[in-house]
Amino acid sequence: MVNRLAALTAIGLVTPTGTAAASGGRPAARLMFDQASRVCIGIDLGATHGTVGVLDLSGEVLRQESRVIDIAKGPTEILTWAVNTAERLLAASGRQQRDLLGIGVGVPGPVEHSTGRPIRPPIMPGWDGFDIPAFVRRRLMATVLVDNDVNLLALGERATQWPAVDDLLFIKVSTGIGAGIILGGVLQRGSRGSAGDIGHVQVPGTANDRDLEATASAPAIAAYLSRDGAVDIEPGDVTNRIRMGDLTAIAAAREAGRAIGEVTAMCVSVLNPSVVVVGGRLGVNVQEIIAGIREVVYRRSIPLANQHLNIVPARGGPDAGIRGAGLMVLDERLCAAAVDELIEQLD
């Protein structure tokens, strides 16, 4: 134990904080986990937004920067911006690459977590099979982990808003629709990383049994509102139309919420979470979405599953994605085996 503590002190993960009260013999030394000894980088990429942040080992965001992006412009342009921003924020934080524990990246599509490669992502042309970790490591020499952005939002939301909850379902409603599943306190990715891909679940009762994204996402609602050709509504305009009191848009959002509720009710019956968090641009900003979800879930699922079920809007804020990315890195790089590797590097 003494040797291990000495090694942990040598790599900077623990630091002395004085001595404890003596109970006979030499006073015991006090040690604490040094949250400032290393940093990690979180990169949260959505269809139309990107956020990069530097975090300490407690998951606290030290610096961050966001901008509007178009994920369809491809991996080289988007990741170059992300890496450039990460390097600038790292320097502004007074840190160097040797302080970097790892980089977490979230993208809006299916990811094979073991390789960090997106697999046929529907709204990410040019990204299929792209080696994101290898690209990032050309500039930032550290471990790079990649996951679906909804999984990272689930991690960030739970850590900041629901730390005592072990079973949580996070549903993102935006350009696409997906879910992050936490059961028993552990993020569930499935065998290849596609767990939670509810956007491609067919919605009962819809025309031609359309899937959830084709029924209730922002582009789907925009297409419905533009159906008569009188006006051309963009997906980013849907929220504004609802806030302006457009009755057709409000009704469409409520119906979208009910469609999401149909699929959510299935998830509640199978997974039995205690909290369902609804996030994403529409999920957070359009109360009709969450109202529709609640209406169907409380009606469809059995009393044992919904008796104490909370269905709430996300409260993690704009940095939830980078927090989740950072937490993914910390879970991986501060496990016992990874810390042993850091210690071995000193030898």
N, C-alpha and C positions, 0 to 999 in steps of 0.2 A: 504493500500500500504506500509506504514512504517513497519507494522508487517511482511509483506511478504518479504520485502527486508532484514529485520533483520534475518528472517529464512533462506533465501538464503545465507546470509553472514555466518550464523552459520554452514551450511553444506559445506561451502567453495566454492560454485559455483560462487559467486561474491565477489569482494574485493575492498576496498576503494582505490582511486587513487588521493586523494587530494580534493580540493574544487574548485567550479566554481566561476567565477567573480560575486561579489555581485551586486544586482540591488536594494538594499534596504532590510533591515532586516538581518537575519542571513545568511551567505554564504551557498549556496547549496553544498552538498557533491557530489563528483563524484564517480561513481562505474563502475567497468568493469567486464566482464565475465572472470573468472580465468581459462584459458585453461589448466593450470598445476594442477588443484585441484584434478582431477581424471585421470585415464587412462583406455583404453580398449584394448582388445586383438583381433587381426584378424588372423584367420587360413584359409589359402587357399590351398585346396587339389585338385590336378588334377589327371589324370590317372597315370602320371609318375613323378610328381613334388609335393613338399609340401613347403609352406612358412608360417612362423609364425612371427608376428610382434606385438610390443607394440606401441600404438598410444596415443597422447594426445587428448584433447577435441576439438581441431581444425581439427582433422583428420591427423595431421602430424605424420609420422612414426618416432619413437624415436630409436627403435632397431628392427632388423629383422634377420632371419636366414632361409636359404633354403637348401633343399637336394633332391636328387633323391629318389623317393618312387615307390612302386608298389601297387596301390590302391586295387588290387585283393588279397593282403595278408590279407585283412579283417580288420574290425573296431578296434579290440583290439590292434593289433600291431601298426597300423597307428595312432590311437588316443593317445595311450600311448606315442609315440614319440612326437606328437604335444603338449600334456600337459606337458611333461617333458621340452620341449623346451620353452614353454610359462612361466613356473615357473622360469627357468634359466634367460630368458630375463627380466622378471619382477624384479628379484633380481638385475640383472646387471643395471637396470634403477634406482635402489635405491627406488623402490616402494614395498609396501606390499599388501596383498590381500584386506585389508580394503580400499585401493585406487582404487580397480577395479570396474568400472562401469558395465562391461559386457563383454561377449565373443561372437564374430561372427565367424561362421564356414561356409565355402563354400565347397561343394562336387560336383563331376562331374556326377550328375544324378538327376532324379526327386525327389523333396522333398515336403512332406506335411508340409508347413511352420508353421502351427499352433501347430504341435507336434515335429517338427524337425527330423522326421523319413524319411529316404529314402524309396521310394516306387518302388520296382522292378527295380532297376537301372541296365541297360544293361551291363555296364562294371565294376560293383562293386559287384562281388560275395561275399555273406556272409553279405552284408549290408542291405538287405531288411528288413524293419521294425525295424532296430536297433535304440535304444533310445540314440541318440548322446548326447542330453542335460544332461540326467541323468549320463552318463559315465563321461562327462567332469566335472560336478558339484561334483563328488566324491573328486576331488582334488582342483578345483577352484570354490569357493563358491560365485558364481555370476550368474546373468541372462545369459543364453546361447541361442542364436538364430542361426538357421541353414537355409541355402538357397542353391539353385543351384548355382554353381560357376559362370555361365554366368550372372546371375542377379547381382552378386556382382561386376563382371568386368564392367557391364554397369554403376553401381553406381559410381565406382571408376573413370572410363573414363570420365563420364560426369562432375564429381566434379573437376577434374584436368585439363581437356582439353576443355570442352564445357559447362561451368557454365551458359552461357546465353541461352542455347538451352533447350527447354521444351519437344521436341519430338525427341527421339533418339532410333535407333535400333542398338543393338550390336550383331554381329554374330561371334561366336567362331568357328574356323575351326582347328581341331586338331585330337586327337584320336576319338572324337565324334564331332557332330555339333549341336549347339543350339543357341538360341537367348535370349537376355535380352531386354525387351520392357519398355521404359520410355515415357509416354504420359502425357502432362500437368504438367510435372515436377515430376511425381509420378511413381515409379516402379509398373508395372502391373504384378501381379502374377496369376490372374484368381481366380476362386472360390476355388480351392484346391491347387494351386501352380504349375500347369503344363503349364501355359502360356509360349509361346516361344519355345516349344518342336518341332522345325522344322526338327530335324534330322529324324523323323519318318513320314514326309510328303512324299508321293510318287512323284517322279519326272516325269513329262510328257515326253513321248517318249523314256524312258529307257526300256531295255529288262525286261520283266515280271513286269514292273512298280515298279522297286526297289525304296526303300526309299532313302532319301538324304544321310544318313550315309553310307549305303551300296554302294553308287555311288561315293561320293566325299570326304570321310574322309581320313585321313592318312593311316589307314589299308586298305581301299578300293583301294587307288592308289598303295600301296605296293603290294597288291594281283594282280592287273592288270599288274604291271611291272614284277611280278614273274610267269606270267601265262604259259610261255613256259618251265619252269623248269630249264632253263640254269643257272639262278642265283636266290638266295633267298633274296629278298629285305625286310628288316624290316621296319615297319612304321617310326621309328626314322631316317632311312636313306634316306627318300624321299627328304627332303630338300637338303641334300648334293648332291644327284644325279642331281638335277636341277641346283645347283650352279656349278657343274662340267661340265655343258653343255650337259648332256644326252638328246638328242632330243626327244626320246620316253617319258622320264619323263616330259620334258617341255610341250609336247603336251598333256599328260595325266593331268597335272596340269591345263592347259587351259580349257580342257573339264570339269574338276571338277569345275572350276570357273563358267563355263556356267551353269552347273547343279545347283549350289548354286544360280546363278543369276535367274534361273527359279522360284525357291521358294521365293527368295528375292523380285522379281517383284510382286508376289502375296501379300507379306507383305506390300510392298510400296503402292499398290493399296488399301488395306484395312485400313492401319494405317496412311498413309501419314506422315511419319517422315520427318524432315528437314535434318537429318544426319544419314547415315548408316556407322557404324564403324565395320571394319573387323579385328578381333583379333585371338588369338590362334597361335600355332607354325607355321602352314601353312599360316594363314591369314596375319600374320605380315611379314614373311620371304620370301614368294613366290609371286612375283609380278604378275605372270601369273594367280594366283587365283583371285586377285582383278580386274585384267584386264578382265577376263571372266565374273565376276559379273557385272562390269560396262557395258560391251557389251550388255548383255541381259536385264538388268534393264532399261537402257536408251532406248532400242528398244521396250520393252514390255509394260512399264507403260505409262499412259496417260501424255500428256504435263503438265497439271496442277500439277501432282504429282512429276514430275522430273525436272521441269523448274529450280528450285533453290535447287535441291537435291545434297548434298555432299556425295560421297561414298569414304571413306578414310581408310587407315590402322590405327590400334590402336597406340596411342602414350603414353599411360599411364605407360608403362614400367613394369618391373617384380613385382612391389609392388602394381599394380592396384587392384589385388584381395584382399589383406589384407586391403587396403584403403577402398574398398567397404564393406568388412566385418565390419570394424570399423564404417563406416558411417551408416550401418544398425543398429548397437548397439546405436549410438548416436541419431538417429531418434527415436528409441523406448524408450530409457532411459532418454532423455532430453525433452520429450513432457510434457505438463502441468500436466497431470495426474501422470506421473512417478515422476516428481519433487515433487509433493504434497506427494507422498508416502515417498520420502526421508525425507521430512520435518516432516512427522508424526512419523518417526522412532526416531526423537529426543525427542518426548514427552514421 
